[in-house]
Amino acid sequence: MFTTRPEITGTFGVAASTHWIATGVAMSVLERGGNAFDAAVAAGFTLQVVEPHLNGPGGEVPILFAKPSESKATVVCGQGVAPARASIAEFQSLDLDLVPGTGLLASVVPGAFDAWMLLLRDHGTWPLSDVLAPAIYYAEHGQPLLGTTADVIGRMAALFGKEWTTSAELYLPLGVAPQAGALFRNTALAETYKRIAKDSSGGGSRESQIENARTLWREGFIAESIDQFCRTTEAMDTSGQRHAGLLTGDDMAAWSATYEDTVTFDYADMTICKTGPWGQGPVFLQQLALLSGFDIAAMDPLGPDFVHTVVESAKLAFADREAFYGDPKFGEIPLNVLLSEDYSDSRRTLINTTASLDLRPGQLDGYGGPIGSSKAHSSETMDLGEFGVGEPTVAKSGVTRGDTCHLDVIDRHGNVVSATPSGGWLQGSPAIPALGFCLNTRAQMFWLDDSSPNGLAPGKRPRTTLTPSLAFRDGTPYMAFGTPGGDQQDQWSLTFFLRHVHHGMNLQEAIDAPAFHSEHWPNSFYPRQAQPGRLVMEDRFPTKTITALKQRGHEVVEGPDWSEGRLSACAADGDFLRAAANPRGMQGYAAGR
């Protein structure tokens, strides 16, 4: 049902990304003596230029990394926090019961720049000017516009022209949406990064220059421009009203990226590492804990038993995500219980041969909160697609509307990096003309309910969907993998992982195999709707599998061939390094030497 293809192999280094230019940049850095950290940072900044509908400088990035000399992975938290003025009372005073999905009200502190700088300072070897050089070049001299980018700009053109006029100046320079393949430049962003490189390059060590850049971002002209724009601009958003932003220069100065321990789970012969519960990463581990009680290896990876078992486990794990996950700095999250054998054994008994249509979180005394629900303000009054809502991924028609980025790098030394840059996409909020980029809309992931672990509070991280993955095998860093896709990220990644571990598929085969996802629980993005029982599957699944799943009570939506996910992965396998990327969307790329 799917084509068997080999992985990319190398012994010098491998890289995979959602964009071929970024992959090429990463390989170029490795070939010129840089390590995996230098390559990842350079590729990360390049992605902001070549995939502006998927991420930007005003966005965020969680990063996982590991070194062969260490027995554990580490998280770089590049998820910024809610502004000091961003309280539930503030939003209620505006007659809002959901954080808008677009505009300036939904912005939190941008975290991507500082996270990349922290990684570069402590683990890279290249100076800041060198890792910024590719991004500056493509922003200044241009890069061929992706078809998906052109589609997003075209969809947003009316809103840009009428409301977000600063975005119109940047993305509609001739008054109309550019065509796919057109040479597109962002000279304002090029000048922003040139100024950062120049103004931070005064005497001192490589590390001190990077620290200068961090200070410049948080307290210098970047923060000043963001502060002024949020104070003086009222932007139309999905509420149908115009609102100024809450983000200030003081918010920028008060936050910086941090290192954290990973959350881990042992499965088969691997230890899988994820971010903490301020991201959805532990839901991947909860699914594994449930699936460890089934003989997955005995199931046909394209058969109904496999799909049904994975989906029903996902429903339970994601219900727990909704009930229990949030920023652990604002309350204890009982991950030790949620990942325990006893809890998983108890939850597993809820899975039977028919599809559940109920949302069933676990019950833990003293923990958790109500699962939020949307009043579905939606598309009866406005075309949400034209408002750049949420983190849209693959539409039911199979059209890729844009979502997020992902990159993985392994170098010849065995250093491994997995990162999922996102936010600050061009369809989220109006561009800041002095900087050449727009702000994120990540606050839309909060609930306006202080009894929820993911309820909005000043200084709190939203429970993001961004979820890179890193796996150890026999105590050594083995594989980095991930995908764009909002709530689908820890579904598509999980299916890839299971097929690789249990069914002997290489990285490329596991990525290429027909994919699926559930939409059973509340979506993490505005307008936060759920579709109980809905199961979206590629048409490449055998007809008998789809028929059997419908008979079990799943509301199956059949999507086109090659319409689910954009996974990439890298692995260190003995003397060989391996990489693979998704053919879906004709955008991802893997390279090695």
C-alpha positions in Angstrom: 0.0 0.0 0.0 3.0 2.3 0.2 6.3 2.6 -1.6 9.4 1.2 0.3 12.2 3.8 0.1 15.7 3.8 1.7 16.8 6.3 4.3 19.4 9.0 3.7 22.7 7.7 5.1 26.0 9.4 6.1 28.9 9.2 8.5 29.8 12.9 8.7 26.4 14.3 9.7 22.7 14.2 8.8 19.9 16.7 8.9 16.2 16.7 8.2 13.9 19.7 8.1 10.5 20.9 6.8 12.3 22.9 4.2 15.1 22.0 1.8 16.9 25.3 2.1 17.1 24.9 5.9 18.4 21.3 5.5 21.0 22.6 3.1 22.1 25.3 5.5 22.4 22.7 8.3 24.6 20.4 6.1 26.7 23.3 5.0 27.4 24.2 8.6 28.4 20.6 9.4 30.6 20.4 6.3 32.4 23.6 7.3 33.3 22.4 10.8 30.3 23.4 12.8 28.6 20.9 15.2 25.0 19.9 15.4 24.1 22.9 17.6 25.6 25.4 15.2 23.8 23.7 12.3 20.4 23.6 14.2 20.6 27.3 15.1 21.5 28.4 11.6 18.7 26.2 10.2 16.3 27.6 12.8 16.9 31.2 11.8 16.7 30.2 8.1 13.3 28.6 8.6 12.0 31.9 9.8 12.8 33.4 6.4 11.8 30.6 4.1 8.7 29.4 5.9 7.1 32.6 7.3 3.7 31.1 7.3 4.9 28.4 9.7 7.2 30.3 12.1 9.0 33.6 12.7 11.3 35.5 15.0 8.3 36.5 17.1 7.5 32.8 17.8 8.7 30.1 20.1 10.7 26.9 20.0 11.1 23.9 22.4 14.5 22.2 21.8 15.7 18.7 22.9 19.4 17.9 22.7 21.8 15.2 23.8 25.5 14.6 23.8 27.1 11.1 23.5 29.1 11.9 26.7 25.9 12.3 28.7 23.3 9.8 29.7 20.4 12.1 29.5 18.8 14.7 27.2 18.1 18.3 28.1 15.2 20.7 27.2 15.7 24.3 26.1 12.4 26.0 26.9 11.9 28.6 24.3 8.2 29.1 25.2 7.6 32.6 26.4 5.1 33.5 29.1 1.9 35.6 29.3 2.3 39.3 29.8 1.9 40.8 33.2 -1.4 42.4 32.1 -2.8 39.2 30.7 -5.3 38.2 33.3 -8.6 36.4 33.0 -10.2 39.6 34.4 -8.6 41.6 31.6 -10.2 39.4 28.9 -13.5 39.2 30.7 -13.6 43.0 30.8 -13.4 42.9 27.0 -16.4 40.5 26.9 -14.3 37.6 25.7 -14.7 34.0 26.9 -11.9 32.7 24.7 -8.5 34.2 23.9 -8.7 35.3 20.2 -7.0 33.1 17.7 -5.3 36.0 16.0 -4.2 39.6 16.6 -2.2 41.2 19.4 -4.2 40.2 22.4 -3.0 36.6 22.0 0.7 37.4 22.1 3.0 36.0 24.8 6.7 36.9 25.1 8.5 35.7 22.0 10.9 32.8 23.0 12.6 31.5 19.9 15.5 34.0 19.6 16.6 33.6 23.2 16.3 29.8 23.1 18.5 29.6 20.0 21.0 31.9 21.6 21.2 29.9 24.8 21.9 26.7 22.8 24.5 28.4 20.6 26.3 30.1 23.6 26.7 27.0 25.6 27.0 24.2 23.0 27.8 25.7 19.7 31.2 26.7 18.3 30.4 29.4 15.7 30.0 33.1 16.3 26.6 34.7 16.0 27.3 36.5 12.8 28.1 33.2 11.0 24.9 31.4 12.1 22.8 34.4 11.2 24.4 34.8 7.8 22.2 32.4 5.8 19.0 33.9 7.2 20.2 37.4 6.4 21.2 36.3 2.9 17.9 34.8 2.0 15.9 37.6 3.6 17.9 40.3 1.7 18.5 38.6 -1.7 15.3 36.6 -1.8 14.2 32.9 -1.9 11.6 31.2 -4.1 8.3 31.4 -2.4 6.7 28.1 -1.5 3.3 27.3 -3.0 1.9 26.9 0.5 3.3 30.3 1.6 1.8 32.0 -1.5 -1.6 30.3 -0.8 -1.6 31.6 2.8 -0.7 35.2 1.6 -3.5 35.0 -1.0 -6.0 33.9 1.6 -5.0 36.7 3.9 -4.8 39.4 1.2 -8.2 40.9 1.8 -7.6 41.2 5.6 -4.1 42.6 5.0 -5.4 45.2 2.6 -8.3 46.3 4.9 -7.0 45.8 8.4 -3.4 44.6 8.7 -1.9 47.2 6.4 1.7 46.7 7.7 1.4 43.1 6.6 0.2 44.3 3.2 3.3 46.4 2.8 5.5 43.4 3.5 3.7 40.5 1.8 1.7 42.4 -1.0 4.5 44.7 -2.3 2.8 45.0 -5.7 -0.7 45.2 -4.2 -1.5 41.6 -5.0 -0.4 38.2 -3.5 2.9 36.9 -5.0 2.9 33.7 -7.0 4.5 30.4 -6.0 8.1 30.4 -7.0 8.4 34.1 -7.1 11.6 35.6 -5.5 10.5 36.9 -2.2 12.5 39.3 0.0 12.1 40.6 3.5 14.6 43.4 3.7 13.3 44.7 7.0 14.0 41.4 8.7 17.5 41.3 7.0 18.2 44.7 8.5 17.0 43.6 11.9 19.4 40.6 12.0 22.2 42.7 10.5 21.8 45.2 13.3 21.7 42.5 16.0 24.9 41.0 14.6 26.7 44.3 14.3 25.6 45.8 17.7 26.5 42.7 19.6 29.9 42.2 18.0 31.9 44.5 20.3 35.0 43.1 21.9 35.0 40.0 24.1 34.5 36.3 23.6 32.1 34.5 21.3 30.0 33.8 24.3 29.9 37.4 25.5 28.8 38.6 22.0 25.9 36.1 22.1 25.0 37.5 25.5 25.1 41.0 24.0 22.6 39.8 21.4 20.3 38.3 24.1 20.3 41.6 26.0 19.7 43.6 22.8 16.7 41.4 22.0 15.2 41.6 25.5 16.0 45.3 26.4 17.1 47.0 23.2 15.5 48.1 20.0 13.6 44.8 19.5 11.8 45.1 22.8 11.2 48.8 22.2 9.7 48.3 18.8 7.4 45.5 20.1 6.3 47.6 23.1 5.5 50.6 20.9 3.6 48.5 18.3 1.5 46.8 20.9 0.6 50.1 22.6 -0.2 52.0 19.5 -1.8 49.5 17.2 -5.3 48.1 17.4 -5.5 44.9 15.3 -8.6 43.1 14.1 -8.8 39.6 15.5 -11.2 36.6 15.5 -13.5 38.3 18.1 -14.5 40.6 15.2 -13.1 43.6 17.2 -9.9 45.5 17.2 -7.6 45.3 20.2 -4.2 46.6 21.2 -1.7 44.2 22.6 -0.8 43.5 26.3 2.9 42.7 25.7 5.4 45.3 26.9 9.1 45.9 27.0 9.1 45.0 30.7 7.6 41.6 29.8 10.4 41.1 27.3 13.1 42.1 29.8 11.8 39.8 32.5 11.9 36.5 30.6 14.7 34.4 29.3 15.0 30.8 28.0 16.0 28.1 30.4 17.3 24.6 30.6 15.0 21.9 32.0 15.1 18.1 32.6 13.2 16.0 30.1 10.3 13.7 31.1 11.1 10.2 30.1 9.5 6.7 29.7 11.2 3.4 29.0 9.6 1.5 26.1 10.9 -1.6 24.3 14.7 -1.1 24.2 14.4 2.7 24.2 14.1 5.7 26.6 11.9 8.4 25.0 12.5 12.0 26.1 9.9 14.8 26.0 9.3 18.3 27.4 7.5 18.9 30.6 3.7 19.3 30.8 3.9 23.0 29.8 3.9 21.3 26.4 1.9 18.3 25.3 5.0 16.1 25.1 4.1 13.8 28.0 0.9 12.7 26.2 3.2 10.8 23.9 4.6 8.9 26.9 1.1 8.3 28.3 0.1 6.7 25.1 3.2 4.4 25.2 2.3 3.5 28.8 -1.1 2.4 27.7 0.1 0.6 24.6 2.7 -1.3 26.6 -0.1 -3.6 27.6 -0.9 -4.7 24.1 1.0 -6.8 21.6 1.5 -4.1 19.0 4.2 -6.1 17.2 1.6 -8.8 16.4 -0.8 -6.3 14.8 -0.8 -5.4 11.1 0.5 -1.8 11.0 -2.2 -1.1 8.4 -4.9 -3.1 10.0 -8.0 -2.1 12.0 -6.7 -3.6 15.3 -3.6 -1.4 15.2 -5.5 1.8 14.3 -8.3 1.2 16.8 -5.9 0.4 19.7 -3.7 3.4 19.0 -6.7 5.8 18.7 -8.5 4.6 21.8 -5.3 4.9 23.8 -4.9 8.4 22.4 -8.4 9.4 23.5 -7.5 8.5 27.1 -4.1 10.2 27.1 -5.3 13.4 25.5 -8.3 13.6 27.9 -5.6 13.6 30.7 -3.7 16.3 28.8 -6.8 18.5 28.9 -7.6 17.8 32.6 -4.1 17.8 34.1 -1.4 19.5 32.0 -0.2 23.1 32.5 2.8 25.1 33.5 4.3 23.2 36.5 5.5 26.5 38.0 1.9 27.3 38.8 0.9 24.0 40.3 2.0 20.4 40.7 1.3 18.2 37.7 1.1 14.5 38.8 3.2 13.0 35.9 4.6 10.3 38.2 1.1 9.0 38.6 -0.1 9.6 35.1 2.9 7.5 33.8 2.8 4.9 36.5 2.1 1.2 35.8 -0.9 1.0 38.1 -2.6 4.1 36.7 -2.0 2.9 33.1 -3.3 -0.6 33.9 -6.4 0.9 35.3 -7.0 3.2 32.4 -6.3 0.5 29.8 -9.4 -1.4 31.0 -11.5 1.3 29.5 -10.4 0.3 26.0 -12.7 -2.3 24.3 -13.6 -3.3 20.8 -15.8 -0.3 20.0 -14.9 3.3 19.6 -15.6 5.6 22.6 -17.5 8.8 22.0 -16.9 10.1 25.5 -14.0 12.2 26.9 -12.8 10.3 29.9 -10.0 11.9 31.9 -8.7 10.0 35.0 -9.7 11.1 38.5 -6.9 12.0 40.9 -7.8 13.5 44.2 -6.4 17.0 44.6 -5.3 17.3 40.9 -6.7 18.4 37.6 -9.5 20.6 36.6 -12.5 20.9 34.3 -12.0 20.3 30.6 -12.8 23.6 28.8 -15.4 23.8 26.1 -16.0 26.2 23.2 -19.3 27.9 22.6 -18.4 27.5 18.9 -18.5 31.2 18.0 -17.2 30.3 14.7 -17.7 30.5 11.1 -21.3 31.6 11.0 -20.2 35.2 11.5 -16.7 35.2 9.9 -14.5 33.1 7.6 -12.0 31.8 10.2 -9.6 30.7 7.4 -9.2 34.3 6.3 -8.3 35.3 9.9 -5.3 32.9 10.0 -6.8 31.0 13.0 -4.8 28.7 15.2 -2.1 26.5 14.0 -3.9 25.0 11.0 -2.4 21.8 9.7 -3.7 19.6 6.9 -7.3 20.4 5.9 -9.8 17.6 5.3 -9.3 18.2 1.6 -5.7 17.4 1.9 -4.6 21.0 1.3 -1.7 22.0 3.6 -2.6 25.4 5.0 0.5 25.9 7.1 1.3 25.1 10.6 4.8 24.7 12.2 8.3 23.6 11.4 10.5 20.8 12.6 14.2 20.0 12.3 16.6 17.3 13.4 20.4 17.2 13.3 23.0 14.6 14.2 26.7 15.3 13.7 29.7 13.0 13.4 30.4 13.4 17.1 27.0 12.0 18.0 25.4 15.3 19.2 21.7 15.2 18.6 19.2 18.1 18.3 15.4 18.0 17.8 13.5 21.2 17.6 10.0 22.4 16.7 10.0 26.1 15.8 6.6 27.7 15.5 4.5 30.8 16.1 4.9 34.3 14.7 3.5 33.1 11.4 2.4 35.8 8.9 -1.3 34.9 9.2 -1.3 35.3 13.0 -1.0 39.1 13.6 0.1 42.2 11.7 3.7 42.7 10.9 5.8 45.1 12.9 7.2 47.3 10.1 10.4 48.3 12.0 11.4 44.7 12.5 10.0 42.7 9.5 8.1 40.1 11.6 4.9 39.6 13.5 4.2 38.3 17.0 2.9 34.9 18.1 -0.6 34.1 19.1 0.2 31.3 21.6 -2.0 32.7 24.4 -5.0 31.3 22.5 -4.0 28.0 24.1 -5.0 29.2 27.6 -8.5 28.7 29.0 -10.1 31.7 30.6 -10.8 29.6 33.7 -8.7 29.8 36.8 -9.8 26.3 37.9 -8.0 24.8 34.9 -4.3 23.8 35.1 -4.0 25.6 31.8 -5.9 28.7 32.9 -4.5 32.0 31.9 -2.3 33.9 34.5 0.4 36.5 34.1 3.9 35.1 33.7 2.5 31.6 32.9 3.4 29.4 29.9 0.6 28.3 27.7 0.3 24.5 27.4 1.7 24.4 23.9 1.4 21.6 21.3 5.0 21.9 20.2 6.7 18.6 21.0 10.0 17.5 19.6 11.1 13.9 20.5 14.5 12.3 21.3 15.1 8.6 22.0 18.0 6.8 23.7 18.8 3.2 22.9 21.1 1.2 25.3 22.0 4.5 27.1 23.2 6.3 24.0 21.4 9.0 22.0 19.7 7.2 19.1 17.0 9.1 17.3 15.5 12.6 17.0 12.1 13.0 15.4 9.0 15.2 15.2 6.5 16.9 13.0 4.4 20.0 12.6 0.7 19.6 13.2 -0.8 21.0 16.4 -2.8 18.3 18.2 -1.7 15.8 15.6 2.0 16.0 16.5 2.0 13.4 19.2 -0.2 11.2 17.1 1.7 11.1 13.8 5.0 10.9 15.7 3.7 8.0 17.8 2.5 6.0 14.8 5.9 6.5 13.2 7.7 5.4 16.3 5.6 2.3 16.8 6.0 1.1 13.2 9.8 1.7 13.4 10.1 -0.2 16.8 7.6 -3.0 16.3 7.3 -3.6 12.6 10.9 -3.3 11.3 10.3 -0.3 9.1 13.3 2.0 8.5 12.8 5.7 9.1 11.6 6.5 5.6 9.2 3.6 5.5 7.7 4.5 8.8 7.2 8.1 7.7 5.8 7.0 4.3 3.3 4.5 5.7 -0.4 5.6 5.6 -1.2 7.9 8.5 -4.2 8.8 10.6 -5.3 11.1 13.5 -8.2 11.6 15.9 -10.0 14.8 16.6 -11.9 13.5 19.6 -10.9 16.0 22.2 -11.0 19.9 22.3 -8.6 21.4 19.8 -5.7 23.4 21.4 -6.4 26.4 19.1 -9.3 28.8 18.7 -12.2 28.1 18.5 -11.3 25.1 20.7 -13.9 22.7 19.2 -13.9 18.9 19.6 -15.2 16.3 17.1 -16.0 13.2 19.3 -15.2 9.9 17.6 -13.8 11.5 14.4 -10.9 9.6 12.9 -9.2 11.1 9.8 -7.4 8.5 7.6 -5.5 8.6 4.4 -7.2 6.8 1.5 -4.1 4.6 1.1 -5.3 2.4 4.0 -6.9 -0.9 2.8 -10.6 -0.6 2.2 -11.2 -3.5 4.6 -9.4 -1.5 7.4 -11.5 1.6 6.9 -14.7 -0.5 6.7 -13.9 -2.4 9.9 -13.2 0.8 11.8 -16.5 2.3 10.7 -18.2 -0.9 12.0 -16.5 -0.4 15.4 -18.1 3.0 15.7 -15.4 5.4 14.5 -16.6 8.4 12.5 -14.1 7.9 9.7 -13.2 10.8 7.4 -11.2 9.7 4.4 -8.5 12.1 3.4 -6.6 12.1 0.1 -3.4 10.0 -0.3 -0.3 11.6 1.2 -2.3 14.2 3.2 -1.3 13.4 6.9 1.7 14.9 8.6 5.2 16.2 7.7 7.5 14.0 9.9 11.3 14.1 9.8 13.8 12.0 11.7 17.5 11.4 12.2 19.1 8.4 13.9 22.6 7.2 14.9 22.9 3.5 14.1 26.3 2.1 14.8 28.8 3.5 12.2 25.9 5.0 10.1 23.9 8.1 10.6 20.4 8.0 9.0 17.8 10.6 8.1 14.4 10.7 6.5 11.8 13.3 5.6 8.2 13.4 4.6 7.2 13.5 0.9 3.8 15.0 1.9 3.6 18.6 0.9 6.7 18.2 -1.3 8.6 20.4 1.1 10.6 18.4 3.6 14.1 17.3 3.0 16.8 15.0 4.5 20.5 15.1 3.7 23.6 13.3 4.9 27.3 12.8 4.1 
